[in-house]
Amino acid sequence: MDILRIHFALRSISLEKTTIDYYDSEIIENQLGQITHNFIQSETEFDSKLKLIRTSKFLFSYYRDFGGMRSVKKTIANKFKKRLERVYTSVQKTLQNKKQYLMQRNCRSSSN
């Protein structure tokens, strides 16, 4: 269990943002992982046009506890990686569908 997730659990409780009523020793790893994910998701914004991430000052207040600034950035990047992959996949599918549509349209117009 790492100190990073404990910080998120305590901060979420103080902000009254926690969805966990109590921590169970049998599943605490999952609970801490979920609370960390929820905190970062709710406190962080990603602006793809500006390629900018805005997050809670809390992360920077305790960055030494989190393993330094590089670790904070890595944690945020990991949480957004899946979202960015979904956006990329969605854009790729849209472009592929549009390309197929245009090819079909061109074939139809050529045969007329």
Contacts in CASP RR format, 6 or more apart in sequence:
PFRMAT RR
TARGET T0000
AUTHOR 0000-0000-0000
METHOD contacts of the structure
MODEL  1
MDILRIHFALRSISLEKTTIDYYDSEIIENQLGQITHNFIQSETEFDSKL
KLIRTSKFLFSYYRDFGGMRSVKKTIANKFKKRLERVYTSVQKTLQNKKQ
YLMQRNCRSSSN
1 28 0 8 1.000
1 29 0 8 1.000
1 32 0 8 1.000
3 65 0 8 1.000
3 66 0 8 1.000
4 36 0 8 1.000
4 65 0 8 1.000
4 66 0 8 1.000
4 67 0 8 1.000
4 71 0 8 1.000
4 75 0 8 1.000
5 32 0 8 1.000
5 33 0 8 1.000
5 35 0 8 1.000
5 36 0 8 1.000
6 32 0 8 1.000
7 58 0 8 1.000
7 62 0 8 1.000
7 65 0 8 1.000
7 66 0 8 1.000
8 32 0 8 1.000
8 35 0 8 1.000
8 36 0 8 1.000
8 39 0 8 1.000
8 40 0 8 1.000
9 18 0 8 1.000
9 20 0 8 1.000
9 23 0 8 1.000
9 31 0 8 1.000
9 32 0 8 1.000
9 35 0 8 1.000
9 36 0 8 1.000
11 39 0 8 1.000
11 58 0 8 1.000
12 18 0 8 1.000
12 35 0 8 1.000
12 38 0 8 1.000
12 39 0 8 1.000
17 38 0 8 1.000
17 39 0 8 1.000
17 42 0 8 1.000
18 35 0 8 1.000
19 34 0 8 1.000
19 35 0 8 1.000
19 38 0 8 1.000
20 31 0 8 1.000
20 34 0 8 1.000
20 35 0 8 1.000
23 31 0 8 1.000
23 32 0 8 1.000
24 31 0 8 1.000
37 79 0 8 1.000
39 56 0 8 1.000
40 55 0 8 1.000
40 75 0 8 1.000
40 76 0 8 1.000
40 79 0 8 1.000
41 79 0 8 1.000
43 55 0 8 1.000
43 56 0 8 1.000
43 58 0 8 1.000
43 59 0 8 1.000
44 53 0 8 1.000
44 54 0 8 1.000
44 55 0 8 1.000
44 56 0 8 1.000
44 76 0 8 1.000
44 79 0 8 1.000
44 80 0 8 1.000
45 53 0 8 1.000
45 54 0 8 1.000
45 55 0 8 1.000
46 52 0 8 1.000
46 53 0 8 1.000
46 80 0 8 1.000
46 83 0 8 1.000
46 84 0 8 1.000
47 53 0 8 1.000
47 54 0 8 1.000
48 87 0 8 1.000
53 76 0 8 1.000
53 80 0 8 1.000
55 76 0 8 1.000
59 66 0 8 1.000
59 72 0 8 1.000
59 75 0 8 1.000
59 76 0 8 1.000
60 69 0 8 1.000
60 72 0 8 1.000
63 69 0 8 1.000
63 71 0 8 1.000
63 72 0 8 1.000
66 72 0 8 1.000
66 75 0 8 1.000
END
